[in-house]
């Protein structure tokens, strides 16, 4: 049986983690936009930024889906 206080703490930690990931995702979006404007930006650098952004997006989605499973919500 799960402890409600423990579950609440876990949700709070997940929400904090999600917020941090979303902020990093937003920062990377800005960096990518700026990189496109700079003529000295290399394709390699852009690919690295995009990979980081995609990785964050996947992590955010994984946490969101996991959270929905635990709360009993189904998302299509």
ABEGO torsion letter per residue (X at the ends): XBBAAAAAAAAAAAAAAAAAAAAAAAAAAAAAAAAAABAABBAAAAAAAAAAAAAAAAAAAAAAAAAAAAAGBBBX
